[in-house]
Amino acid sequence: MSESNGVLARIKKKYTELSPSARAIANYLQQFPLTIISDSTAEIAAKTNTSKATVSRLFRQLGYASHQDAKQDVVLQRDAGIPVKQTLSQHDYIAAELGNLQRTLESIPAAQINNIASILAKAPKITLIGYRNSYPVALHCRQQLKQIRPNVRLLPQPGQSLSEDLMDLAEDEVIVVFGFRRRPRIFARMIDALPKARTILLTDPTGQVYQDRVGHTLVCQLGNQFAFDSYAAPMSLVSVICNQAYTLLGEEGDTRVATISALYAEMGELDPE
């Protein structure tokens, strides 16, 4: 179901046709749309001082066969990355973030993380690619890798296309693609343009459709409990991999960190705290 034909869009379109009781339910759902998933018909009725029959009738007026049908629509939208407003307590946020982190890190074998870290430590050159919300995660990875090893670049450059940079990929260059949901249209064609064996993909569960087109796939949980996707798990996974790469680099990494730290001090770039 598209965002333009989701529950909230249907409520807006049908609002003037609704009865006063149905409008009370519609007002509540507009404010707390994820309750369509979390609450039963009876619970929605109780919170809006209406009846189960009125709630069921509203969903039919909106074009759904049932409350369950509407619930499935909201789930599909949220899993596609479409923001759906919800009010949560601080405890809910903490529990959800911890759950995303735990599910992500426990699902990736330590051997796989060590293998990816080894690849990043040994690669002569590394190119990181990220679009839209994936770009900050790619930037975070670049910042960590640049502190411990040379020849790391981030694409695309602001306002620039990608093709001319892909033409310059070296035969021994490793490419790390960050492709989380709501990817741009170019994404599939870009993946096909990259060397499969040397491409690593960090993505959410929806990106597993590309796993046969890359050499390595790491899946991160972004959650669907909040209005917006959470990038706590991808950021944490990047930190885990880069820390392991630093360990594998040994003295070479230590020397680079020390040299950069000395240059920071010489140039006065950082706040002395």
SEFI-422971 format. One record per residue (C-alpha): residue in one letter; x, z negated, y negated. Coordinates in nm, 2 decimals, padded with zeros to 4 digits, always signed. Each point is the difference from the previous one (the first is absolute). Last residue first. Example, Ala and Ser with C-alpha at 12.3 -4.5 7.8 and 13.67 -1.06 7.14 Angstrom:
BEGIN
   residu        x        z        y
        S   +01.37   -00.71   +00.11
        A   -00.14   -00.07   +00.34
This chain:
BEGIN
   residu        x        z        y
        E   +03.86   -02.66   -02.06
        P   +00.29   +00.24   -00.08
        D   -00.26   +00.27   -00.06
        L   +00.14   +00.32   +00.16
        E   +00.16   +00.31   -00.15
        G   +00.30   -00.18   -00.16
        M   +00.23   +00.30   +00.06
        E   +00.28   -00.20   +00.16
        A   -00.24   -00.24   +00.17
        Y   -00.20   +00.28   +00.16
        L   +00.33   +00.17   +00.09
        A   +00.12   -00.31   +00.18
        S   -00.33   -00.01   +00.20
        I   +00.04   +00.36   +00.09
        T   +00.35   -00.05   +00.13
        A   -00.11   -00.31   +00.20
        V   -00.30   +00.18   +00.16
        R   +00.23   +00.30   +00.08
        T   +00.26   -00.22   +00.17
        D   -00.26   -00.19   +00.20
        G   -00.15   +00.33   +00.13
        E   +00.33   +00.13   +00.12
        E   +00.08   -00.34   +00.14
        G   -00.29   +00.01   +00.24
        L   -00.22   +00.31   -00.01
        L   -00.21   -00.14   +00.29
        T   -00.10   -00.31   -00.19
        Y   -00.10   +00.21   -00.30
        A   -00.21   +00.23   +00.22
        Q   -00.18   -00.31   +00.14
        N   -00.08   -00.11   -00.36
        C   -00.12   +00.35   -00.08
        I   -00.24   +00.00   +00.30
        V   -00.15   -00.34   -00.07
        S   -00.04   +00.07   -00.37
        V   -00.17   +00.34   +00.07
        L   -00.23   -00.18   +00.24
        S   -00.09   -00.26   -00.26
        M   -00.08   +00.27   -00.26
        P   -00.22   +00.18   +00.26
        A   -00.17   -00.33   +00.09
        A   -00.07   -00.12   -00.35
        Y   -00.14   +00.34   -00.10
        S   -00.37   -00.11   -00.01
        D   -00.26   +00.27   -00.04
        F   -00.26   -00.06   -00.27
        A   -00.35   -00.15   +00.00
        F   +00.12   -00.26   +00.25
        Q   -00.07   -00.06   +00.37
        N   +00.11   +00.35   +00.11
        G   +00.35   -00.08   +00.11
        L   +00.32   +00.19   -00.09
        Q   +00.15   -00.03   +00.35
        C   +00.33   +00.18   +00.05
        V   +00.09   +00.26   +00.26
        L   +00.36   +00.11   +00.06
        T   +00.05   +00.36   +00.13
        H   +00.32   +00.16   +00.11
        G   +00.11   +00.36   +00.06
        V   -00.28   +00.17   -00.18
        R   -00.27   +00.25   +00.09
        D   -00.14   -00.18   +00.30
        Q   -00.07   -00.31   -00.22
        Y   -00.20   +00.20   -00.26
        V   -00.35   -00.11   +00.12
        Q   +00.14   -00.35   -00.01
        G   -00.05   +00.01   -00.38
        T   -00.35   -00.16   +00.03
        P   +00.16   -00.32   +00.14
        D   +00.21   -00.05   -00.32
        T   +00.33   +00.18   -00.07
        L   +00.37   -00.02   +00.01
        L   +00.14   +00.33   +00.13
        I   +00.36   +00.07   +00.11
        T   +00.12   +00.36   -00.01
        R   +00.33   +00.10   +00.16
        A   -00.14   +00.14   +00.33
        K   -00.29   +00.18   -00.17
        P   +00.21   +00.19   -00.27
        L   -00.24   +00.02   -00.29
        A   -00.23   +00.29   -00.10
        D   -00.27   -00.11   +00.24
        I   -00.02   -00.34   -00.17
        M   -00.03   +00.17   -00.34
        R   -00.29   +00.22   +00.12
        A   -00.18   -00.31   +00.12
        F   +00.06   -00.19   -00.32
        I   -00.09   +00.28   -00.25
        R   -00.36   -00.12   -00.02
        P   +00.10   -00.34   -00.14
        R   -00.02   -00.31   +00.22
        R   -00.30   -00.23   -00.04
        R   +00.15   -00.22   +00.27
        F   +00.37   -00.08   +00.01
        G   +00.28   +00.25   +00.03
        F   +00.35   -00.13   -00.06
        V   +00.24   +00.26   +00.13
        V   +00.36   -00.09   +00.09
        I   +00.23   +00.30   +00.03
        V   +00.34   -00.02   +00.17
        E   +00.26   +00.26   -00.11
        D   +00.24   +00.14   +00.26
        E   -00.09   +00.37   -00.05
        A   -00.01   -00.05   -00.38
        L   -00.33   +00.03   -00.19
        D   +00.05   +00.22   -00.30
        M   -00.31   +00.22   +00.06
        L   -00.21   -00.32   +00.01
        D   +00.10   -00.06   -00.36
        E   -00.12   +00.35   -00.11
        S   -00.33   -00.05   +00.18
        L   -00.10   -00.34   -00.15
        S   -00.16   +00.06   -00.34
        Q   +00.09   -00.20   -00.30
        G   -00.19   -00.22   -00.25
        P   +00.19   -00.31   +00.10
        Q   +00.26   +00.08   +00.27
        P   -00.15   +00.04   +00.35
        L   +00.19   -00.14   +00.16
        L   +00.24   -00.29   +00.02
        R   +00.38   +00.02   +00.07
        V   +00.24   -00.20   +00.21
        N   +00.37   +00.11   +00.01
        P   +00.17   -00.33   +00.00
        R   -00.05   -00.33   +00.20
        I   -00.08   -00.37   -00.04
        Q   -00.16   -00.02   -00.35
        K   -00.14   +00.35   +00.02
        L   -00.19   -00.10   +00.31
        Q   -00.20   -00.28   -00.17
        Q   -00.09   +00.21   -00.31
        R   -00.09   +00.30   +00.21
        C   -00.23   -00.20   +00.22
        H   -00.18   -00.14   -00.30
        L   -00.04   +00.35   -00.14
        A   -00.15   +00.12   +00.32
        V   -00.25   -00.29   -00.01
        P   -00.07   +00.09   -00.36
        Y   -00.06   +00.36   +00.09
        S   -00.25   -00.06   +00.29
        N   -00.27   -00.08   -00.25
        R   +00.01   +00.37   -00.13
        Y   +00.27   +00.20   +00.18
        G   +00.31   -00.12   +00.19
        I   +00.32   +00.17   +00.13
        L   +00.33   -00.17   +00.07
        T   +00.31   +00.21   +00.06
        I   +00.30   -00.15   +00.18
        K   +00.35   +00.14   +00.03
        P   +00.30   -00.06   +00.23
        A   -00.24   -00.19   +00.24
        K   +00.17   -00.30   +00.17
        A   -00.18   -00.30   -00.16
        L   -00.34   +00.18   -00.01
        I   +00.02   +00.10   +00.36
        S   +00.11   -00.35   +00.10
        A   -00.29   -00.15   -00.19
        I   -00.24   +00.24   +00.18
        N   +00.14   -00.11   +00.34
        N   +00.00   -00.37   -00.09
        I   -00.37   +00.03   -00.10
        Q   -00.08   +00.19   +00.33
        A   +00.19   -00.26   +00.20
        A   -00.19   -00.28   -00.17
        P   -00.33   +00.15   +00.13
        I   -00.26   +00.09   -00.27
        S   -00.34   -00.15   +00.06
        E   +00.10   -00.35   -00.09
        L   +00.12   +00.10   -00.34
        T   -00.32   +00.18   -00.10
        R   -00.25   -00.24   +00.15
        Q   +00.17   -00.30   -00.15
        L   +00.03   +00.15   -00.34
        N   -00.36   +00.12   -00.02
        G   -00.12   -00.34   +00.13
        L   +00.21   -00.19   -00.25
        E   -00.15   +00.21   -00.28
        A   -00.35   -00.06   +00.13
        A   +00.04   -00.37   +00.03
        I   +00.15   -00.03   -00.34
        Y   -00.27   +00.20   -00.16
        D   -00.28   -00.19   +00.18
        H   +00.16   -00.33   -00.11
        Q   +00.00   +00.12   -00.36
        S   -00.37   +00.06   +00.03
        L   -00.14   +00.35   +00.02
        T   -00.24   +00.21   -00.21
        Q   -00.03   +00.36   +00.11
        K   +00.00   +00.35   -00.16
        V   +00.05   +00.30   +00.23
        P   +00.31   +00.21   -00.08
        I   +00.02   +00.32   +00.21
        G   +00.30   -00.03   +00.23
        A   -00.14   +00.21   +00.29
        D   -00.06   -00.32   +00.19
        R   -00.21   -00.12   -00.29
        Q   -00.22   +00.31   +00.01
        L   -00.04   -00.01   +00.38
        V   -00.10   -00.37   -00.01
        V   -00.25   +00.06   -00.28
        D   -00.17   +00.28   +00.20
        Q   +00.00   -00.20   +00.32
        K   -00.18   -00.28   -00.19
        A   -00.26   +00.24   -00.13
        D   -00.08   +00.12   +00.36
        Q   -00.02   -00.36   +00.12
        H   -00.25   -00.08   -00.28
        S   -00.21   +00.28   +00.14
        A   -00.07   +00.37   +00.01
        Y   +00.16   +00.04   -00.34
        G   -00.15   +00.22   -00.28
        L   +00.00   -00.25   -00.28
        Q   -00.37   -00.07   +00.05
        R   +00.09   -00.09   +00.36
        F   +00.25   -00.25   -00.12
        L   -00.26   -00.14   -00.24
        R   -00.26   -00.03   +00.28
        S   +00.24   -00.21   +00.21
        V   +00.06   -00.24   -00.29
        T   -00.38   -00.02   -00.07
        A   -00.07   -00.07   +00.36
        K   +00.26   -00.27   +00.01
        S   -00.17   -00.17   -00.29
        T   +00.10   -00.08   -00.36
        N   +00.16   -00.29   -00.17
        T   +00.32   +00.20   -00.06
        K   +00.24   -00.22   +00.20
        A   -00.26   -00.06   +00.27
        A   -00.07   +00.37   +00.04
        I   +00.37   +00.08   +00.02
        E   +00.03   -00.27   +00.27
        A   -00.29   +00.13   +00.20
        T   +00.13   +00.36   -00.01
        S   +00.33   -00.13   +00.14
        D   +00.30   -00.06   -00.23
        S   +00.37   +00.11   +00.03
        I   -00.03   +00.38   -00.01
        I   -00.28   +00.04   -00.26
        T   +00.16   -00.31   -00.16
        L   +00.28   +00.24   -00.09
        P   -00.21   +00.14   -00.29
        F   +00.00   -00.33   -00.20
        Q   -00.11   +00.08   -00.36
        Q   -00.17   +00.33   +00.09
        L   -00.15   -00.16   +00.31
        Y   -00.15   -00.28   -00.21
        N   -00.15   +00.23   -00.25
        A   -00.14   +00.21   +00.28
        I   -00.16   -00.30   +00.16
        A   -00.17   -00.10   -00.33
        R   -00.10   +00.36   -00.04
        A   -00.17   +00.00   +00.33
        S   -00.21   -00.30   -00.10
        P   -00.09   +00.17   -00.33
        S   -00.10   +00.32   +00.18
        L   +00.25   +00.29   +00.01
        E   -00.06   +00.35   -00.15
        T   +00.22   -00.06   -00.31
        Y   +00.29   -00.11   +00.22
        K   +00.01   +00.31   +00.23
        K   +00.31   +00.18   -00.15
        K   +00.18   -00.32   -00.08
        I   -00.07   -00.15   +00.34
        R   +00.12   +00.32   +00.17
        A   +00.33   +00.00   -00.19
        L   +00.05   -00.36   +00.10
        V   -00.07   +00.07   +00.37
        G   +00.22   +00.30   +00.02
        N   -00.08   +00.36   -00.09
        S   +00.27   +00.06   -00.26
        E   +00.25   -00.20   +00.21
        S   -00.04   +00.24   +00.28
        M   -00.15   -00.10   +00.34
